[in-house]
Amino acid sequence: MAQRDDAAVAHVTADGRVTEAGTVEGVRHGGEGGLLGLAVDPDFPEQPYVYLHHTTDADNRVVRAEYDGASSASPR
């Protein structure tokens, strides 16, 4: 789950438990901007990646971060 305004990412389990997975740095919210989307790699967990679409001061971008089930690494 991605939070648009505070750039927080949460992991929601099948039984409904929610845990914090991290925060995406450099996200600028306002108007229609912010953390706009999140997709999990279709081969997860063999390919432990999540893809994040967000607004920065300069543009919109899609970044990839590794997620180990407990926390995420810095996006690239």
PDB file of N, H, CA, C and O in Angstrom:
ATOM      1  N   MET A   1       0.856  -1.164   0.000  1.00  0.00           N
ATOM      2  CA  MET A   1       0.000   0.000   0.000  1.00  0.00           C
ATOM      3  C   MET A   1       0.905   1.231   0.000  1.00  0.00           C
ATOM      4  O   MET A   1       1.864   1.301   0.769  1.00  0.00           O
ATOM      5  N   ALA A   2       0.599   2.194  -0.859  1.00  0.00           N
ATOM      6  H   ALA A   2      -0.180   2.137  -1.484  1.00  0.00           H
ATOM      7  CA  ALA A   2       1.377   3.426  -0.975  1.00  0.00           C
ATOM      8  C   ALA A   2       0.552   4.614  -0.513  1.00  0.00           C
ATOM      9  O   ALA A   2      -0.609   4.766  -0.896  1.00  0.00           O
ATOM     10  N   GLN A   3       1.161   5.453   0.311  1.00  0.00           N
ATOM     11  H   GLN A   3       2.103   5.330   0.622  1.00  0.00           H
ATOM     12  CA  GLN A   3       0.501   6.661   0.814  1.00  0.00           C
ATOM     13  C   GLN A   3       0.983   7.854  -0.005  1.00  0.00           C
ATOM     14  O   GLN A   3       2.164   8.198   0.045  1.00  0.00           O
ATOM     15  N   ARG A   4       0.102   8.478  -0.743  1.00  0.00           N
ATOM     16  H   ARG A   4      -0.857   8.198  -0.783  1.00  0.00           H
ATOM     17  CA  ARG A   4       0.476   9.550  -1.674  1.00  0.00           C
ATOM     18  C   ARG A   4       1.170  10.722  -0.990  1.00  0.00           C
ATOM     19  O   ARG A   4       2.233  11.145  -1.444  1.00  0.00           O
ATOM     20  N   ASP A   5       0.602  11.257   0.084  1.00  0.00           N
ATOM     21  H   ASP A   5      -0.261  10.913   0.453  1.00  0.00           H
ATOM     22  CA  ASP A   5       1.108  12.505   0.656  1.00  0.00           C
ATOM     23  C   ASP A   5       2.336  12.358   1.537  1.00  0.00           C
ATOM     24  O   ASP A   5       3.169  13.265   1.562  1.00  0.00           O
ATOM     25  N   ASP A   6       2.485  11.256   2.262  1.00  0.00           N
ATOM     26  H   ASP A   6       1.809  10.520   2.242  1.00  0.00           H
ATOM     27  CA  ASP A   6       3.665  11.134   3.125  1.00  0.00           C
ATOM     28  C   ASP A   6       4.704  10.154   2.586  1.00  0.00           C
ATOM     29  O   ASP A   6       5.710   9.897   3.247  1.00  0.00           O
ATOM     30  N   ALA A   7       4.470   9.600   1.383  1.00  0.00           N
ATOM     31  H   ALA A   7       3.653   9.808   0.846  1.00  0.00           H
ATOM     32  CA  ALA A   7       5.415   8.714   0.685  1.00  0.00           C
ATOM     33  C   ALA A   7       5.734   7.448   1.472  1.00  0.00           C
ATOM     34  O   ALA A   7       6.780   6.833   1.262  1.00  0.00           O
ATOM     35  N   ALA A   8       4.853   7.060   2.363  1.00  0.00           N
ATOM     36  H   ALA A   8       4.003   7.560   2.533  1.00  0.00           H
ATOM     37  CA  ALA A   8       5.054   5.841   3.139  1.00  0.00           C
ATOM     38  C   ALA A   8       4.545   4.637   2.357  1.00  0.00           C
ATOM     39  O   ALA A   8       3.564   4.721   1.619  1.00  0.00           O
ATOM     40  N   VAL A   9       5.235   3.518   2.536  1.00  0.00           N
ATOM     41  H   VAL A   9       6.033   3.450   3.135  1.00  0.00           H
ATOM     42  CA  VAL A   9       4.837   2.261   1.911  1.00  0.00           C
ATOM     43  C   VAL A   9       4.578   1.264   3.026  1.00  0.00           C
ATOM     44  O   VAL A   9       5.387   1.135   3.945  1.00  0.00           O
ATOM     45  N   ALA A  10       3.464   0.563   2.953  1.00  0.00           N
ATOM     46  H   ALA A  10       2.807   0.668   2.207  1.00  0.00           H
ATOM     47  CA  ALA A  10       3.108  -0.423   3.975  1.00  0.00           C
ATOM     48  C   ALA A  10       2.914  -1.788   3.323  1.00  0.00           C
ATOM     49  O   ALA A  10       2.528  -1.887   2.158  1.00  0.00           O
ATOM     50  N   HIS A  11       3.185  -2.822   4.084  1.00  0.00           N
ATOM     51  H   HIS A  11       3.498  -2.741   5.031  1.00  0.00           H
ATOM     52  CA  HIS A  11       2.978  -4.208   3.650  1.00  0.00           C
ATOM     53  C   HIS A  11       1.685  -4.688   4.311  1.00  0.00           C
ATOM     54  O   HIS A  11       1.552  -4.661   5.535  1.00  0.00           O
ATOM     55  N   VAL A  12       0.742  -5.124   3.487  1.00  0.00           N
ATOM     56  H   VAL A  12       0.850  -5.146   2.494  1.00  0.00           H
ATOM     57  CA  VAL A  12      -0.529  -5.645   3.988  1.00  0.00           C
ATOM     58  C   VAL A  12      -0.530  -7.145   3.725  1.00  0.00           C
ATOM     59  O   VAL A  12      -0.405  -7.576   2.579  1.00  0.00           O
ATOM     60  N   THR A  13      -0.672  -7.938   4.777  1.00  0.00           N
ATOM     61  H   THR A  13      -0.774  -7.588   5.709  1.00  0.00           H
ATOM     62  CA  THR A  13      -0.659  -9.391   4.636  1.00  0.00           C
ATOM     63  C   THR A  13      -2.042  -9.904   4.251  1.00  0.00           C
ATOM     64  O   THR A  13      -3.029  -9.172   4.321  1.00  0.00           O
ATOM     65  N   ALA A  14      -2.100 -11.161   3.846  1.00  0.00           N
ATOM     66  H   ALA A  14      -1.298 -11.756   3.789  1.00  0.00           H
ATOM     67  CA  ALA A  14      -3.369 -11.777   3.452  1.00  0.00           C
ATOM     68  C   ALA A  14      -4.398 -11.747   4.574  1.00  0.00           C
ATOM     69  O   ALA A  14      -5.601 -11.698   4.316  1.00  0.00           O
ATOM     70  N   ASP A  15      -3.920 -11.776   5.836  1.00  0.00           N
ATOM     71  H   ASP A  15      -2.943 -11.816   6.045  1.00  0.00           H
ATOM     72  CA  ASP A  15      -4.857 -11.753   6.956  1.00  0.00           C
ATOM     73  C   ASP A  15      -5.162 -10.326   7.443  1.00  0.00           C
ATOM     74  O   ASP A  15      -5.810 -10.145   8.473  1.00  0.00           O
ATOM     75  N   GLY A  16      -4.685  -9.304   6.686  1.00  0.00           N
ATOM     76  H   GLY A  16      -4.158  -9.452   5.848  1.00  0.00           H
ATOM     77  CA  GLY A  16      -5.035  -7.924   6.994  1.00  0.00           C
ATOM     78  C   GLY A  16      -4.079  -7.173   7.898  1.00  0.00           C
ATOM     79  O   GLY A  16      -4.328  -6.009   8.212  1.00  0.00           O
ATOM     80  N   ARG A  17      -2.979  -7.805   8.332  1.00  0.00           N
ATOM     81  H   ARG A  17      -2.776  -8.751   8.077  1.00  0.00           H
ATOM     82  CA  ARG A  17      -2.012  -7.084   9.167  1.00  0.00           C
ATOM     83  C   ARG A  17      -1.251  -6.077   8.314  1.00  0.00           C
ATOM     84  O   ARG A  17      -0.892  -6.367   7.173  1.00  0.00           O
ATOM     85  N   VAL A  18      -1.007  -4.896   8.869  1.00  0.00           N
ATOM     86  H   VAL A  18      -1.298  -4.661   9.796  1.00  0.00           H
ATOM     87  CA  VAL A  18      -0.310  -3.831   8.161  1.00  0.00           C
ATOM     88  C   VAL A  18       0.973  -3.509   8.920  1.00  0.00           C
ATOM     89  O   VAL A  18       0.948  -3.248  10.123  1.00  0.00           O
ATOM     90  N   THR A  19       2.112  -3.532   8.191  1.00  0.00           N
ATOM     91  H   THR A  19       2.133  -3.744   7.214  1.00  0.00           H
ATOM     92  CA  THR A  19       3.391  -3.147   8.785  1.00  0.00           C
ATOM     93  C   THR A  19       4.074  -2.151   7.858  1.00  0.00           C
ATOM     94  O   THR A  19       3.906  -2.209   6.640  1.00  0.00           O
ATOM     95  N   GLU A  20       4.841  -1.243   8.438  1.00  0.00           N
ATOM     96  H   GLU A  20       4.978  -1.197   9.428  1.00  0.00           H
ATOM     97  CA  GLU A  20       5.555  -0.245   7.649  1.00  0.00           C
ATOM     98  C   GLU A  20       6.702  -0.906   6.894  1.00  0.00           C
ATOM     99  O   GLU A  20       7.464  -1.680   7.472  1.00  0.00           O
ATOM    100  N   ALA A  21       6.824  -0.601   5.600  1.00  0.00           N
ATOM    101  H   ALA A  21       6.204   0.028   5.131  1.00  0.00           H
ATOM    102  CA  ALA A  21       7.895  -1.166   4.777  1.00  0.00           C
ATOM    103  C   ALA A  21       8.959  -0.123   4.456  1.00  0.00           C
ATOM    104  O   ALA A  21      10.066  -0.487   4.060  1.00  0.00           O
ATOM    105  N   GLY A  22       8.658   1.143   4.615  1.00  0.00           N
ATOM    106  H   GLY A  22       7.759   1.439   4.937  1.00  0.00           H
ATOM    107  CA  GLY A  22       9.637   2.185   4.339  1.00  0.00           C
ATOM    108  C   GLY A  22       8.980   3.451   3.835  1.00  0.00           C
ATOM    109  O   GLY A  22       7.757   3.549   3.745  1.00  0.00           O
ATOM    110  N   THR A  23       9.822   4.418   3.509  1.00  0.00           N
ATOM    111  H   THR A  23      10.816   4.338   3.582  1.00  0.00           H
ATOM    112  CA  THR A  23       9.385   5.698   2.973  1.00  0.00           C
ATOM    113  C   THR A  23      10.237   6.013   1.751  1.00  0.00           C
ATOM    114  O   THR A  23      11.445   5.780   1.766  1.00  0.00           O
ATOM    115  N   VAL A  24       9.632   6.533   0.707  1.00  0.00           N
ATOM    116  H   VAL A  24       8.651   6.723   0.694  1.00  0.00           H
ATOM    117  CA  VAL A  24      10.353   6.873  -0.509  1.00  0.00           C
ATOM    118  C   VAL A  24      10.863   8.306  -0.383  1.00  0.00           C
ATOM    119  O   VAL A  24      10.077   9.239  -0.216  1.00  0.00           O
ATOM    120  N   GLU A  25      12.184   8.476  -0.464  1.00  0.00           N
ATOM    121  H   GLU A  25      12.822   7.719  -0.600  1.00  0.00           H
ATOM    122  CA  GLU A  25      12.797   9.804  -0.347  1.00  0.00           C
ATOM    123  C   GLU A  25      12.616  10.584  -1.645  1.00  0.00           C
ATOM    124  O   GLU A  25      12.567   9.997  -2.726  1.00  0.00           O
ATOM    125  N   GLY A  26      12.517  11.897  -1.536  1.00  0.00           N
ATOM    126  H   GLY A  26      12.556  12.373  -0.657  1.00  0.00           H
ATOM    127  CA  GLY A  26      12.460  12.767  -2.699  1.00  0.00           C
ATOM    128  C   GLY A  26      11.086  12.950  -3.306  1.00  0.00           C
ATOM    129  O   GLY A  26      10.956  13.604  -4.340  1.00  0.00           O
ATOM    130  N   VAL A  27      10.056  12.389  -2.691  1.00  0.00           N
ATOM    131  H   VAL A  27      10.162  11.857  -1.851  1.00  0.00           H
ATOM    132  CA  VAL A  27       8.696  12.536  -3.217  1.00  0.00           C
ATOM    133  C   VAL A  27       8.174  13.921  -2.859  1.00  0.00           C
ATOM    134  O   VAL A  27       8.284  14.362  -1.716  1.00  0.00           O
ATOM    135  N   ARG A  28       7.604  14.601  -3.853  1.00  0.00           N
ATOM    136  H   ARG A  28       7.514  14.242  -4.783  1.00  0.00           H
ATOM    137  CA  ARG A  28       6.992  15.907  -3.627  1.00  0.00           C
ATOM    138  C   ARG A  28       5.505  15.785  -3.892  1.00  0.00           C
ATOM    139  O   ARG A  28       5.088  15.478  -5.009  1.00  0.00           O
ATOM    140  N   HIS A  29       4.711  16.026  -2.869  1.00  0.00           N
ATOM    141  H   HIS A  29       5.049  16.275  -1.962  1.00  0.00           H
ATOM    142  CA  HIS A  29       3.260  15.932  -3.040  1.00  0.00           C
ATOM    143  C   HIS A  29       2.676  17.319  -3.178  1.00  0.00           C
ATOM    144  O   HIS A  29       3.308  18.318  -2.832  1.00  0.00           O
ATOM    145  N   GLY A  30       1.493  17.363  -3.676  1.00  0.00           N
ATOM    146  H   GLY A  30       0.980  16.552  -3.958  1.00  0.00           H
ATOM    147  CA  GLY A  30       0.789  18.628  -3.886  1.00  0.00           C
ATOM    148  C   GLY A  30       0.065  18.551  -5.211  1.00  0.00           C
ATOM    149  O   GLY A  30       0.577  17.968  -6.167  1.00  0.00           O
ATOM    150  N   GLY A  31      -1.097  19.121  -5.278  1.00  0.00           N
ATOM    151  H   GLY A  31      -1.512  19.595  -4.502  1.00  0.00           H
ATOM    152  CA  GLY A  31      -1.875  19.017  -6.504  1.00  0.00           C
ATOM    153  C   GLY A  31      -2.139  17.564  -6.817  1.00  0.00           C
ATOM    154  O   GLY A  31      -2.744  16.848  -6.019  1.00  0.00           O
ATOM    155  N   GLU A  32      -1.688  17.125  -7.976  1.00  0.00           N
ATOM    156  H   GLU A  32      -1.197  17.706  -8.624  1.00  0.00           H
ATOM    157  CA  GLU A  32      -1.861  15.719  -8.362  1.00  0.00           C
ATOM    158  C   GLU A  32      -0.592  14.907  -8.158  1.00  0.00           C
ATOM    159  O   GLU A  32      -0.518  13.767  -8.617  1.00  0.00           O
ATOM    160  N   GLY A  33       0.407  15.460  -7.483  1.00  0.00           N
ATOM    161  H   GLY A  33       0.347  16.386  -7.110  1.00  0.00           H
ATOM    162  CA  GLY A  33       1.684  14.777  -7.294  1.00  0.00           C
ATOM    163  C   GLY A  33       1.765  14.014  -5.996  1.00  0.00           C
ATOM    164  O   GLY A  33       0.896  14.133  -5.132  1.00  0.00           O
ATOM    165  N   GLY A  34       2.818  13.229  -5.866  1.00  0.00           N
ATOM    166  H   GLY A  34       3.523  13.132  -6.568  1.00  0.00           H
ATOM    167  CA  GLY A  34       3.084  12.455  -4.664  1.00  0.00           C
ATOM    168  C   GLY A  34       3.516  11.053  -5.031  1.00  0.00           C
ATOM    169  O   GLY A  34       3.984  10.813  -6.144  1.00  0.00           O
ATOM    170  N   LEU A  35       3.363  10.132  -4.109  1.00  0.00           N
ATOM    171  H   LEU A  35       2.983  10.327  -3.204  1.00  0.00           H
ATOM    172  CA  LEU A  35       3.621   8.719  -4.372  1.00  0.00           C
ATOM    173  C   LEU A  35       2.370   8.170  -5.040  1.00  0.00           C
ATOM    174  O   LEU A  35       1.343   7.978  -4.390  1.00  0.00           O
ATOM    175  N   LEU A  36       2.462   7.919  -6.341  1.00  0.00           N
ATOM    176  H   LEU A  36       3.296   8.075  -6.869  1.00  0.00           H
ATOM    177  CA  LEU A  36       1.267   7.694  -7.151  1.00  0.00           C
ATOM    178  C   LEU A  36       0.929   6.234  -7.406  1.00  0.00           C
ATOM    179  O   LEU A  36      -0.216   5.921  -7.732  1.00  0.00           O
ATOM    180  N   GLY A  37       1.884   5.346  -7.268  1.00  0.00           N
ATOM    181  H   GLY A  37       2.814   5.600  -7.002  1.00  0.00           H
ATOM    182  CA  GLY A  37       1.570   3.952  -7.544  1.00  0.00           C
ATOM    183  C   GLY A  37       2.655   3.019  -7.075  1.00  0.00           C
ATOM    184  O   GLY A  37       3.792   3.431  -6.840  1.00  0.00           O
ATOM    185  N   LEU A  38       2.295   1.752  -6.939  1.00  0.00           N
ATOM    186  H   LEU A  38       1.372   1.417  -7.129  1.00  0.00           H
ATOM    187  CA  LEU A  38       3.209   0.718  -6.474  1.00  0.00           C
ATOM    188  C   LEU A  38       2.818  -0.585  -7.148  1.00  0.00           C
ATOM    189  O   LEU A  38       1.636  -0.915  -7.245  1.00  0.00           O
ATOM    190  N   ALA A  39       3.816  -1.324  -7.612  1.00  0.00           N
ATOM    191  H   ALA A  39       4.776  -1.056  -7.533  1.00  0.00           H
ATOM    192  CA  ALA A  39       3.577  -2.645  -8.202  1.00  0.00           C
ATOM    193  C   ALA A  39       4.651  -3.595  -7.692  1.00  0.00           C
ATOM    194  O   ALA A  39       5.819  -3.221  -7.576  1.00  0.00           O
ATOM    195  N   VAL A  40       4.254  -4.814  -7.391  1.00  0.00           N
ATOM    196  H   VAL A  40       3.306  -5.117  -7.486  1.00  0.00           H
ATOM    197  CA  VAL A  40       5.175  -5.845  -6.938  1.00  0.00           C
ATOM    198  C   VAL A  40       5.585  -6.681  -8.145  1.00  0.00           C
ATOM    199  O   VAL A  40       4.746  -7.016  -8.981  1.00  0.00           O
ATOM    200  N   ASP A  41       6.869  -7.018  -8.239  1.00  0.00           N
ATOM    201  H   ASP A  41       7.550  -6.746  -7.559  1.00  0.00           H
ATOM    202  CA  ASP A  41       7.361  -7.825  -9.346  1.00  0.00           C
ATOM    203  C   ASP A  41       6.549  -9.113  -9.443  1.00  0.00           C
ATOM    204  O   ASP A  41       6.282  -9.743  -8.420  1.00  0.00           O
ATOM    205  N   PRO A  42       6.151  -9.517 -10.647  1.00  0.00           N
ATOM    206  CA  PRO A  42       5.331 -10.727 -10.787  1.00  0.00           C
ATOM    207  C   PRO A  42       6.050 -12.002 -10.347  1.00  0.00           C
ATOM    208  O   PRO A  42       5.398 -13.013 -10.083  1.00  0.00           O
ATOM    209  N   ASP A  43       7.382 -11.974 -10.264  1.00  0.00           N
ATOM    210  H   ASP A  43       7.912 -11.153 -10.479  1.00  0.00           H
ATOM    211  CA  ASP A  43       8.138 -13.139  -9.808  1.00  0.00           C
ATOM    212  C   ASP A  43       8.581 -13.017  -8.354  1.00  0.00           C
ATOM    213  O   ASP A  43       9.511 -13.701  -7.926  1.00  0.00           O
ATOM    214  N   PHE A  44       7.915 -12.144  -7.593  1.00  0.00           N
ATOM    215  H   PHE A  44       7.160 -11.588  -7.941  1.00  0.00           H
ATOM    216  CA  PHE A  44       8.212 -11.996  -6.165  1.00  0.00           C
ATOM    217  C   PHE A  44       7.876 -13.303  -5.459  1.00  0.00           C
ATOM    218  O   PHE A  44       6.822 -13.859  -5.767  1.00  0.00           O
ATOM    219  N   PRO A  45       8.650 -13.831  -4.564  1.00  0.00           N
ATOM    220  CA  PRO A  45       9.835 -13.290  -3.919  1.00  0.00           C
ATOM    221  C   PRO A  45      11.155 -13.658  -4.597  1.00  0.00           C
ATOM    222  O   PRO A  45      12.208 -13.213  -4.140  1.00  0.00           O
ATOM    223  N   GLU A  46      11.138 -14.456  -5.675  1.00  0.00           N
ATOM    224  H   GLU A  46      10.282 -14.816  -6.046  1.00  0.00           H
ATOM    225  CA  GLU A  46      12.392 -14.776  -6.356  1.00  0.00           C
ATOM    226  C   GLU A  46      13.065 -13.517  -6.886  1.00  0.00           C
ATOM    227  O   GLU A  46      14.291 -13.412  -6.854  1.00  0.00           O
ATOM    228  N   GLN A  47      12.291 -12.576  -7.366  1.00  0.00           N
ATOM    229  H   GLN A  47      11.295 -12.662  -7.392  1.00  0.00           H
ATOM    230  CA  GLN A  47      12.763 -11.247  -7.779  1.00  0.00           C
ATOM    231  C   GLN A  47      12.176 -10.265  -6.770  1.00  0.00           C
ATOM    232  O   GLN A  47      11.051  -9.803  -6.957  1.00  0.00           O
ATOM    233  N   PRO A  48      12.904  -9.936  -5.711  1.00  0.00           N
ATOM    234  CA  PRO A  48      12.331  -9.186  -4.576  1.00  0.00           C
ATOM    235  C   PRO A  48      12.216  -7.687  -4.808  1.00  0.00           C
ATOM    236  O   PRO A  48      12.758  -6.889  -4.042  1.00  0.00           O
ATOM    237  N   TYR A  49      11.501  -7.303  -5.882  1.00  0.00           N
ATOM    238  H   TYR A  49      11.061  -7.951  -6.504  1.00  0.00           H
ATOM    239  CA  TYR A  49      11.432  -5.893  -6.243  1.00  0.00           C
ATOM    240  C   TYR A  49      10.010  -5.348  -6.170  1.00  0.00           C
ATOM    241  O   TYR A  49       9.030  -6.044  -6.434  1.00  0.00           O
ATOM    242  N   VAL A  50       9.942  -4.063  -5.796  1.00  0.00           N
ATOM    243  H   VAL A  50      10.738  -3.498  -5.581  1.00  0.00           H
ATOM    244  CA  VAL A  50       8.708  -3.298  -5.922  1.00  0.00           C
ATOM    245  C   VAL A  50       9.043  -2.088  -6.791  1.00  0.00           C
ATOM    246  O   VAL A  50      10.149  -1.552  -6.722  1.00  0.00           O
ATOM    247  N   TYR A  51       8.095  -1.671  -7.593  1.00  0.00           N
ATOM    248  H   TYR A  51       7.197  -2.106  -7.649  1.00  0.00           H
ATOM    249  CA  TYR A  51       8.259  -0.534  -8.498  1.00  0.00           C
ATOM    250  C   TYR A  51       7.328   0.569  -8.021  1.00  0.00           C
ATOM    251  O   TYR A  51       6.152   0.331  -7.747  1.00  0.00           O
ATOM    252  N   LEU A  52       7.870   1.781  -7.925  1.00  0.00           N
ATOM    253  H   LEU A  52       8.826   1.974  -8.148  1.00  0.00           H
ATOM    254  CA  LEU A  52       7.139   2.907  -7.354  1.00  0.00           C
ATOM    255  C   LEU A  52       7.099   4.059  -8.355  1.00  0.00           C
ATOM    256  O   LEU A  52       8.126   4.432  -8.921  1.00  0.00           O
ATOM    257  N   HIS A  53       5.916   4.616  -8.571  1.00  0.00           N
ATOM    258  H   HIS A  53       5.081   4.313  -8.112  1.00  0.00           H
ATOM    259  CA  HIS A  53       5.745   5.770  -9.452  1.00  0.00           C
ATOM    260  C   HIS A  53       5.515   6.981  -8.563  1.00  0.00           C
ATOM    261  O   HIS A  53       4.605   6.989  -7.733  1.00  0.00           O
ATOM    262  N   HIS A  54       6.365   8.030  -8.745  1.00  0.00           N
ATOM    263  H   HIS A  54       7.103   8.023  -9.419  1.00  0.00           H
ATOM    264  CA  HIS A  54       6.204   9.203  -7.889  1.00  0.00           C
ATOM    265  C   HIS A  54       6.652  10.476  -8.568  1.00  0.00           C
ATOM    266  O   HIS A  54       7.331  10.451  -9.594  1.00  0.00           O
ATOM    267  N   THR A  55       6.254  11.600  -7.971  1.00  0.00           N
ATOM    268  H   THR A  55       5.702  11.620  -7.138  1.00  0.00           H
ATOM    269  CA  THR A  55       6.605  12.932  -8.424  1.00  0.00           C
ATOM    270  C   THR A  55       7.806  13.423  -7.631  1.00  0.00           C
ATOM    271  O   THR A  55       7.884  13.217  -6.420  1.00  0.00           O
ATOM    272  N   THR A  56       8.754  14.082  -8.323  1.00  0.00           N
ATOM    273  H   THR A  56       8.690  14.250  -9.307  1.00  0.00           H
ATOM    274  CA  THR A  56       9.882  14.740  -7.663  1.00  0.00           C
ATOM    275  C   THR A  56       9.771  16.237  -7.931  1.00  0.00           C
ATOM    276  O   THR A  56       8.798  16.689  -8.536  1.00  0.00           O
ATOM    277  N   ASP A  57      10.760  17.008  -7.484  1.00  0.00           N
ATOM    278  H   ASP A  57      11.550  16.642  -6.992  1.00  0.00           H
ATOM    279  CA  ASP A  57      10.776  18.442  -7.796  1.00  0.00           C
ATOM    280  C   ASP A  57      10.900  18.688  -9.298  1.00  0.00           C
ATOM    281  O   ASP A  57      10.438  19.713  -9.799  1.00  0.00           O
ATOM    282  N   ALA A  58      11.526  17.744 -10.022  1.00  0.00           N
ATOM    283  H   ALA A  58      11.901  16.911  -9.615  1.00  0.00           H
ATOM    284  CA  ALA A  58      11.827  17.960 -11.437  1.00  0.00           C
ATOM    285  C   ALA A  58      10.927  17.208 -12.408  1.00  0.00           C
ATOM    286  O   ALA A  58      10.720  17.667 -13.531  1.00  0.00           O
ATOM    287  N   ASP A  59      10.383  16.050 -11.995  1.00  0.00           N
ATOM    288  H   ASP A  59      10.551  15.677 -11.082  1.00  0.00           H
ATOM    289  CA  ASP A  59       9.662  15.215 -12.956  1.00  0.00           C
ATOM    290  C   ASP A  59       8.858  14.134 -12.249  1.00  0.00           C
ATOM    291  O   ASP A  59       8.776  14.099 -11.022  1.00  0.00           O
ATOM    292  N   ASN A  60       8.268  13.257 -13.049  1.00  0.00           N
ATOM    293  H   ASN A  60       8.334  13.286 -14.046  1.00  0.00           H
ATOM    294  CA  ASN A  60       7.649  12.031 -12.540  1.00  0.00           C
ATOM    295  C   ASN A  60       8.588  10.900 -12.907  1.00  0.00           C
ATOM    296  O   ASN A  60       9.221  10.939 -13.961  1.00  0.00           O
ATOM    297  N   ARG A  61       8.689   9.883 -12.044  1.00  0.00           N
ATOM    298  H   ARG A  61       8.174   9.851 -11.187  1.00  0.00           H
ATOM    299  CA  ARG A  61       9.579   8.773 -12.362  1.00  0.00           C
ATOM    300  C   ARG A  61       9.078   7.473 -11.764  1.00  0.00           C
ATOM    301  O   ARG A  61       8.250   7.454 -10.854  1.00  0.00           O
ATOM    302  N   VAL A  62       9.608   6.390 -12.307  1.00  0.00           N
ATOM    303  H   VAL A  62      10.281   6.406 -13.047  1.00  0.00           H
ATOM    304  CA  VAL A  62       9.374   5.058 -11.774  1.00  0.00           C
ATOM    305  C   VAL A  62      10.713   4.558 -11.273  1.00  0.00           C
ATOM    306  O   VAL A  62      11.708   4.594 -11.997  1.00  0.00           O
ATOM    307  N   VAL A  63      10.740   4.088 -10.025  1.00  0.00           N
ATOM    308  H   VAL A  63       9.932   4.059  -9.436  1.00  0.00           H
ATOM    309  CA  VAL A  63      11.968   3.566  -9.425  1.00  0.00           C
ATOM    310  C   VAL A  63      11.723   2.146  -8.942  1.00  0.00           C
ATOM    311  O   VAL A  63      10.581   1.732  -8.740  1.00  0.00           O
ATOM    312  N   ARG A  64      12.803   1.410  -8.761  1.00  0.00           N
ATOM    313  H   ARG A  64      13.731   1.746  -8.924  1.00  0.00           H
ATOM    314  CA  ARG A  64      12.720   0.033  -8.275  1.00  0.00           C
ATOM    315  C   ARG A  64      13.436  -0.047  -6.938  1.00  0.00           C
ATOM    316  O   ARG A  64      14.511   0.529  -6.768  1.00  0.00           O
ATOM    317  N   ALA A  65      12.842  -0.762  -5.990  1.00  0.00           N
ATOM    318  H   ALA A  65      11.970  -1.230  -6.129  1.00  0.00           H
ATOM    319  CA  ALA A  65      13.460  -0.989  -4.686  1.00  0.00           C
ATOM    320  C   ALA A  65      13.371  -2.470  -4.358  1.00  0.00           C
ATOM    321  O   ALA A  65      12.413  -3.143  -4.739  1.00  0.00           O
ATOM    322  N   GLU A  66      14.371  -2.971  -3.654  1.00  0.00           N
ATOM    323  H   GLU A  66      15.149  -2.424  -3.345  1.00  0.00           H
ATOM    324  CA  GLU A  66      14.303  -4.346  -3.161  1.00  0.00           C
ATOM    325  C   GLU A  66      13.497  -4.364  -1.877  1.00  0.00           C
ATOM    326  O   GLU A  66      13.570  -3.437  -1.070  1.00  0.00           O
ATOM    327  N   TYR A  67      12.728  -5.425  -1.697  1.00  0.00           N
ATOM    328  H   TYR A  67      12.669  -6.177  -2.352  1.00  0.00           H
ATOM    329  CA  TYR A  67      11.933  -5.593  -0.479  1.00  0.00           C
ATOM    330  C   TYR A  67      12.143  -7.005   0.028  1.00  0.00           C
ATOM    331  O   TYR A  67      11.863  -7.973  -0.680  1.00  0.00           O
ATOM    332  N   ASP A  68      12.634  -7.127   1.252  1.00  0.00           N
ATOM    333  H   ASP A  68      12.861  -6.341   1.827  1.00  0.00           H
ATOM    334  CA  ASP A  68      12.962  -8.447   1.808  1.00  0.00           C
ATOM    335  C   ASP A  68      11.866  -9.020   2.696  1.00  0.00           C
ATOM    336  O   ASP A  68      12.079 -10.019   3.383  1.00  0.00           O
ATOM    337  N   GLY A  69      10.702  -8.396   2.684  1.00  0.00           N
ATOM    338  H   GLY A  69      10.528  -7.585   2.126  1.00  0.00           H
ATOM    339  CA  GLY A  69       9.602  -8.865   3.518  1.00  0.00           C
ATOM    340  C   GLY A  69       9.510  -8.137   4.838  1.00  0.00           C
ATOM    341  O   GLY A  69       8.512  -8.261   5.549  1.00  0.00           O
ATOM    342  N   ALA A  70      10.546  -7.371   5.178  1.00  0.00           N
ATOM    343  H   ALA A  70      11.356  -7.270   4.600  1.00  0.00           H
ATOM    344  CA  ALA A  70      10.530  -6.618   6.430  1.00  0.00           C
ATOM    345  C   ALA A  70      10.807  -5.137   6.193  1.00  0.00           C
ATOM    346  O   ALA A  70      10.207  -4.282   6.844  1.00  0.00           O
ATOM    347  N   SER A  71      11.713  -4.829   5.266  1.00  0.00           N
ATOM    348  H   SER A  71      12.201  -5.523   4.737  1.00  0.00           H
ATOM    349  CA  SER A  71      12.026  -3.448   4.968  1.00  0.00           C
ATOM    350  C   SER A  71      12.489  -3.331   3.524  1.00  0.00           C
ATOM    351  O   SER A  71      12.821  -4.330   2.884  1.00  0.00           O
ATOM    352  N   SER A  72      12.509  -2.122   3.025  1.00  0.00           N
ATOM    353  H   SER A  72      12.239  -1.311   3.544  1.00  0.00           H
ATOM    354  CA  SER A  72      12.913  -1.913   1.636  1.00  0.00           C
ATOM    355  C   SER A  72      14.234  -1.179   1.568  1.00  0.00           C
ATOM    356  O   SER A  72      14.569  -0.393   2.453  1.00  0.00           O
ATOM    357  N   ALA A  73      14.989  -1.445   0.498  1.00  0.00           N
ATOM    358  H   ALA A  73      14.716  -2.084  -0.221  1.00  0.00           H
ATOM    359  CA  ALA A  73      16.236  -0.743   0.245  1.00  0.00           C
ATOM    360  C   ALA A  73      15.925   0.560  -0.481  1.00  0.00           C
ATOM    361  O   ALA A  73      14.813   0.754  -0.972  1.00  0.00           O
ATOM    362  N   SER A  74      16.898   1.442  -0.547  1.00  0.00           N
ATOM    363  H   SER A  74      17.801   1.285  -0.148  1.00  0.00           H
ATOM    364  CA  SER A  74      16.720   2.712  -1.251  1.00  0.00           C
ATOM    365  C   SER A  74      16.385   2.457  -2.720  1.00  0.00           C
ATOM    366  O   SER A  74      17.008   1.610  -3.361  1.00  0.00           O
ATOM    367  N   PRO A  75      15.412   3.180  -3.249  1.00  0.00           N
ATOM    368  CA  PRO A  75      15.021   2.991  -4.664  1.00  0.00           C
ATOM    369  C   PRO A  75      16.121   3.429  -5.621  1.00  0.00           C
ATOM    370  O   PRO A  75      16.938   4.294  -5.307  1.00  0.00           O
ATOM    371  N   ARG A  76      16.120   2.811  -6.795  1.00  0.00           N
ATOM    372  H   ARG A  76      15.456   2.108  -7.051  1.00  0.00           H
ATOM    373  CA  ARG A  76      17.027   3.213  -7.888  1.00  0.00           C
ATOM    374  C   ARG A  76      16.188   3.656  -9.056  1.00  0.00           C
ATOM    375  O   ARG A  76      16.728   4.041 -10.093  1.00  0.00           O
TER     376      ARG A  76
END
